[in-house]
Amino acid sequence: MSTVRQATIATMIAAVILGVGFGGYALLTARPQDLPWTSLDLTAPAGRFTGRKLARLGQDFAQCRALLDRAGVRFTALAPLKERQCGYADGVRLTGGPSAIAFSPARLGMSCPMAAGMTMLERFVIGPVAERRFHARVVRIEHLGSYNCRRIYGRSKGDWSEHARANAVDIAGFVLEDGTRISVAADWKGHGAKARFLHDVRDGACRLFATVLSPDYNAAHRDHFHLDQARRGAAGWRSCR
Protein backbone atom coordinates (compact mmCIF):
# COMPACT_ATOMS: atom_id res chain seq x y z
CA MET A 1 0.00 0.00 0.00
CA SER A 2 1.41 3.38 -0.99
CA THR A 3 2.36 5.97 1.61
CA VAL A 4 -0.17 8.44 0.14
CA ARG A 5 -2.99 5.91 0.38
CA GLN A 6 -2.04 5.03 3.94
CA ALA A 7 -2.08 8.72 4.87
CA THR A 8 -5.49 9.17 3.24
CA ILE A 9 -6.96 6.21 5.11
CA ALA A 10 -5.49 7.43 8.38
CA THR A 11 -7.01 10.88 7.81
CA MET A 12 -10.43 9.37 7.09
CA ILE A 13 -10.28 7.20 10.21
CA ALA A 14 -9.28 10.20 12.32
CA ALA A 15 -12.18 12.23 10.89
CA VAL A 16 -14.65 9.44 11.70
CA ILE A 17 -13.33 9.10 15.23
CA LEU A 18 -13.52 12.86 15.73
CA GLY A 19 -17.08 13.00 14.42
CA VAL A 20 -18.17 10.10 16.64
CA GLY A 21 -16.49 11.78 19.58
CA PHE A 22 -18.29 15.06 19.02
CA GLY A 23 -21.58 13.29 18.45
CA GLY A 24 -21.25 11.20 21.57
CA TYR A 25 -20.33 14.22 23.67
CA ALA A 26 -23.33 16.18 22.40
CA LEU A 27 -25.72 13.28 23.00
CA LEU A 28 -24.40 12.69 26.50
CA THR A 29 -24.62 16.36 27.46
CA ALA A 30 -27.73 17.24 25.41
CA ARG A 31 -25.83 20.19 23.97
CA PRO A 32 -26.20 20.30 20.17
CA GLN A 33 -24.44 23.68 20.19
CA ASP A 34 -21.22 21.78 20.86
CA LEU A 35 -21.38 20.22 17.38
CA PRO A 36 -19.94 22.04 14.36
CA TRP A 37 -22.74 20.96 11.97
CA THR A 38 -25.82 21.90 14.03
CA SER A 39 -27.77 25.10 13.38
CA LEU A 40 -27.07 28.20 15.43
CA ASP A 41 -29.69 28.97 18.07
CA LEU A 42 -29.53 32.42 19.70
CA THR A 43 -31.71 31.17 22.57
CA ALA A 44 -29.24 28.44 23.60
CA PRO A 45 -26.09 29.02 25.69
CA ALA A 46 -22.82 29.20 23.81
CA GLY A 47 -21.20 25.93 22.81
CA ARG A 48 -17.81 24.95 21.44
CA PHE A 49 -18.64 26.16 17.92
CA THR A 50 -21.03 29.03 18.64
CA GLY A 51 -18.39 31.70 17.98
CA ARG A 52 -17.61 30.29 14.54
CA LYS A 53 -21.28 30.05 13.65
CA LEU A 54 -21.88 33.65 14.67
CA ALA A 55 -18.96 34.85 12.53
CA ARG A 56 -20.29 32.88 9.54
CA LEU A 57 -23.52 34.86 9.64
CA GLY A 58 -21.65 37.58 7.78
CA GLN A 59 -22.06 35.39 4.71
CA ASP A 60 -25.87 35.14 4.96
CA PHE A 61 -27.81 38.27 5.94
CA ALA A 62 -31.19 36.57 5.43
CA GLN A 63 -30.29 33.75 7.81
CA CYS A 64 -28.98 36.21 10.37
CA ARG A 65 -32.20 38.23 10.34
CA ALA A 66 -34.25 35.04 10.58
CA LEU A 67 -32.30 33.98 13.67
CA LEU A 68 -32.94 37.36 15.32
CA ASP A 69 -36.65 37.02 14.55
CA ARG A 70 -36.73 33.48 15.93
CA ALA A 71 -35.08 34.66 19.15
CA GLY A 72 -37.72 37.34 19.67
CA VAL A 73 -35.33 40.22 18.99
CA ARG A 74 -36.81 43.40 17.56
CA PHE A 75 -34.67 45.24 15.07
CA THR A 76 -34.65 47.53 12.07
CA ALA A 77 -32.68 46.58 8.97
CA LEU A 78 -30.50 49.47 7.82
CA ALA A 79 -30.03 50.57 4.23
CA PRO A 80 -26.71 49.47 2.72
CA LEU A 81 -23.91 52.00 3.06
CA LYS A 82 -20.83 52.48 0.87
CA GLU A 83 -18.17 55.02 1.83
CA ARG A 84 -14.65 54.91 0.35
CA GLN A 85 -13.24 51.52 1.48
CA CYS A 86 -15.91 51.25 4.17
CA GLY A 87 -19.55 50.40 4.54
CA TYR A 88 -21.93 47.51 5.15
CA ALA A 89 -24.76 45.65 3.47
CA ASP A 90 -26.07 43.80 6.55
CA GLY A 91 -26.60 46.57 9.10
CA VAL A 92 -29.30 46.40 11.76
CA ARG A 93 -30.36 48.49 14.73
CA LEU A 94 -31.62 46.58 17.76
CA THR A 95 -34.84 48.09 19.10
CA GLY A 96 -35.84 45.62 21.79
CA GLY A 97 -36.06 42.03 22.85
CA PRO A 98 -36.20 39.58 25.74
CA SER A 99 -33.21 41.09 27.56
CA ALA A 100 -34.72 44.60 27.72
CA ILE A 101 -31.25 46.15 27.95
CA ALA A 102 -31.05 49.54 26.28
CA PHE A 103 -28.07 51.11 24.54
CA SER A 104 -26.76 54.56 25.37
CA PRO A 105 -26.58 56.44 23.02
CA ALA A 106 -29.72 54.74 21.74
CA ARG A 107 -29.18 54.78 17.97
CA LEU A 108 -26.58 52.04 17.58
CA GLY A 109 -26.33 50.35 14.18
CA MET A 110 -24.09 47.32 13.67
CA SER A 111 -23.61 44.35 11.37
CA CYS A 112 -26.11 41.54 11.80
CA PRO A 113 -23.50 39.07 13.14
CA MET A 114 -22.59 41.64 15.80
CA ALA A 115 -26.27 42.05 16.68
CA ALA A 116 -26.62 38.27 17.03
CA GLY A 117 -23.55 38.14 19.26
CA MET A 118 -24.77 41.06 21.37
CA THR A 119 -28.13 39.32 21.79
CA MET A 120 -26.40 36.26 23.23
CA LEU A 121 -24.03 38.37 25.30
CA GLU A 122 -26.93 40.15 26.97
CA ARG A 123 -28.93 36.99 27.57
CA PHE A 124 -26.26 34.51 28.63
CA VAL A 125 -23.42 36.64 29.98
CA ILE A 126 -24.37 40.15 31.12
CA GLY A 127 -27.71 39.19 32.66
CA PRO A 128 -26.54 36.13 34.64
CA VAL A 129 -23.30 37.80 35.77
CA ALA A 130 -25.17 40.87 37.04
CA GLU A 131 -27.58 38.64 38.95
CA ARG A 132 -24.72 36.67 40.46
CA ARG A 133 -22.58 39.68 41.40
CA PHE A 134 -25.23 42.26 42.32
CA HIS A 135 -28.59 40.46 42.48
CA ALA A 136 -29.78 43.09 40.02
CA ARG A 137 -30.49 43.61 36.32
CA VAL A 138 -28.45 45.59 33.84
CA VAL A 139 -30.78 48.08 32.17
CA ARG A 140 -28.32 49.99 29.99
CA ILE A 141 -25.12 49.35 28.06
CA GLU A 142 -22.99 52.44 27.49
CA HIS A 143 -21.04 52.28 24.23
CA LEU A 144 -18.61 54.31 22.13
CA GLY A 145 -20.14 53.32 18.81
CA SER A 146 -19.89 50.75 16.05
CA TYR A 147 -19.51 52.04 12.48
CA ASN A 148 -16.50 54.29 11.88
CA CYS A 149 -14.77 54.52 8.49
CA ARG A 150 -11.18 54.29 9.68
CA ARG A 151 -8.14 52.06 9.76
CA ILE A 152 -7.00 50.25 12.92
CA TYR A 153 -6.14 52.82 15.61
CA GLY A 154 -7.05 55.59 13.17
CA ARG A 155 -3.75 55.28 11.32
CA SER A 156 -3.26 56.70 7.84
CA LYS A 157 -2.00 53.34 6.53
CA GLY A 158 -2.56 49.69 7.33
CA ASP A 159 -5.51 47.35 7.69
CA TRP A 160 -9.02 48.69 7.92
CA SER A 161 -10.71 48.36 11.29
CA GLU A 162 -13.71 46.07 11.75
CA HIS A 163 -15.47 49.31 12.71
CA ALA A 164 -15.21 50.26 9.03
CA ARG A 165 -17.78 47.51 8.32
CA ALA A 166 -19.92 48.10 11.44
CA ASN A 167 -18.58 44.73 12.52
CA ALA A 168 -17.42 45.90 15.93
CA VAL A 169 -18.83 47.55 19.05
CA ASP A 170 -16.93 49.36 21.80
CA ILE A 171 -18.53 49.02 25.26
CA ALA A 172 -17.62 51.56 27.94
CA GLY A 173 -19.87 50.61 30.84
CA PHE A 174 -23.11 49.27 32.27
CA VAL A 175 -25.92 50.68 34.42
CA LEU A 176 -27.90 48.58 36.90
CA GLU A 177 -31.60 48.99 37.64
CA ASP A 178 -30.83 50.90 40.85
CA GLY A 179 -28.71 53.43 38.94
CA THR A 180 -25.32 51.93 39.85
CA ARG A 181 -22.83 52.56 37.04
CA ILE A 182 -20.01 50.13 36.22
CA SER A 183 -17.29 51.73 34.14
CA VAL A 184 -14.49 49.93 32.30
CA ALA A 185 -12.23 52.98 32.80
CA ALA A 186 -12.89 53.33 36.52
CA ASP A 187 -13.67 49.81 37.71
CA TRP A 188 -11.55 47.35 35.74
CA LYS A 189 -8.75 47.19 38.28
CA GLY A 190 -9.20 45.83 41.78
CA HIS A 191 -11.00 42.92 43.40
CA GLY A 192 -14.42 44.35 44.14
CA ALA A 193 -17.75 43.25 42.69
CA LYS A 194 -17.56 45.77 39.84
CA ALA A 195 -14.13 44.57 38.72
CA ARG A 196 -15.19 40.92 38.95
CA PHE A 197 -18.32 41.71 36.93
CA LEU A 198 -16.28 43.35 34.17
CA HIS A 199 -13.80 40.47 34.01
CA ASP A 200 -16.64 37.93 33.89
CA VAL A 201 -18.29 39.81 31.02
CA ARG A 202 -15.00 40.02 29.12
CA ASP A 203 -14.39 36.29 29.56
CA GLY A 204 -17.94 35.41 28.49
CA ALA A 205 -17.68 37.62 25.42
CA CYS A 206 -14.65 35.64 24.29
CA ARG A 207 -16.90 32.67 23.52
CA LEU A 208 -19.10 34.76 21.24
CA PHE A 209 -16.86 37.16 19.35
CA ALA A 210 -13.80 36.66 17.18
CA THR A 211 -11.96 39.50 18.90
CA VAL A 212 -12.34 40.77 22.46
CA LEU A 213 -9.90 43.43 23.66
CA SER A 214 -9.96 44.89 27.18
CA PRO A 215 -7.70 47.12 29.30
CA ASP A 216 -5.46 44.06 29.67
CA TYR A 217 -4.55 44.40 26.00
CA ASN A 218 -3.13 47.92 25.80
CA ALA A 219 -3.62 51.53 26.85
CA ALA A 220 -5.82 52.25 23.81
CA HIS A 221 -8.46 49.98 25.38
CA ARG A 222 -8.16 51.29 28.94
CA ASP A 223 -11.73 52.63 28.89
CA HIS A 224 -13.67 50.09 26.84
CA PHE A 225 -14.11 46.55 25.56
CA HIS A 226 -13.66 46.14 21.82
CA LEU A 227 -15.83 43.31 20.43
CA ASP A 228 -15.83 42.28 16.79
CA GLN A 229 -16.74 39.46 14.43
CA ALA A 230 -13.70 39.43 12.15
CA ARG A 231 -14.27 37.18 9.14
CA ARG A 232 -11.43 34.87 10.11
CA GLY A 233 -13.48 34.04 13.22
CA ALA A 234 -15.56 31.75 10.98
CA ALA A 235 -12.49 29.51 10.73
CA GLY A 236 -11.99 29.46 14.48
CA TRP A 237 -9.52 32.36 14.87
CA ARG A 238 -9.86 34.03 18.26
CA SER A 239 -8.21 36.87 20.15
CA CYS A 240 -9.19 37.32 23.78
CA ARG A 241 -7.12 39.72 25.84
C-alpha positions, 0 to 999 in steps of 0.5 A: 500500500502506498504511503499516500494511500495510507495517509489518506486512510489514516485521515479518514479514520481520524475524521470518523473518530472525531465525528463520533467523539463530538456526536457522543459528547453532544448526546451525553450532554444534550448540547447540540451547540457543541457540534460544528454541523448543528444550526445556530440557536440564539436562545441556547447558551454558547457551545464549542462552535457558537463563535464560529457560527456567529462569525459565519452569519456575515455570509448570509444576511437573510439567515442572520435576520431570521435567527434574530426574529426566531429569538424574539429580537426586535430590530430595524434593517439598515439601508446598505452604506458604501463610503470609500473603502468602508460600509456595510450591506447587513446593518441592523439596529436593535430596538428591543427584545427579551433582555430589555437592555437599552443602549446609550446612546440609543441609535446604535447600528451594527452588522447583523453578526454583531447584533446576534452576538450582542443578543447572546451576550446580553442573555447569557453573559451580562444578565446572569453575571449581574444577577450573580454579582449584584442580584440586580439587572443591567438596564443599559449598556454604554457604548462608544459606537460601532460604524466608523470609516477608519483604519486600525487605531485611526492610522493613515495606513494599514488594515481597515478596522472592523469598525469600518464595516460596522462589525465591531462595538466598543462598550464603555460601561453598564448601568444597573436597575438601581442606577449603579454605574459600572465603568471599564475605565474606573472599575476594571482594576481591583478585586471588588464586585464591579471589577469581577463583573467586568472580568466575567463579562470580558471572559464570556464575550470571548466565547461569542466574538472573534476578537475581544480586547480589554484594558489588559490588551493595551492603553488604547483599550483602557476605557472600553471593551472592543468586540468584533466578528472578524471574518477569520473568526468563521475559521476558528480564529480568536483573540481574547485579551 
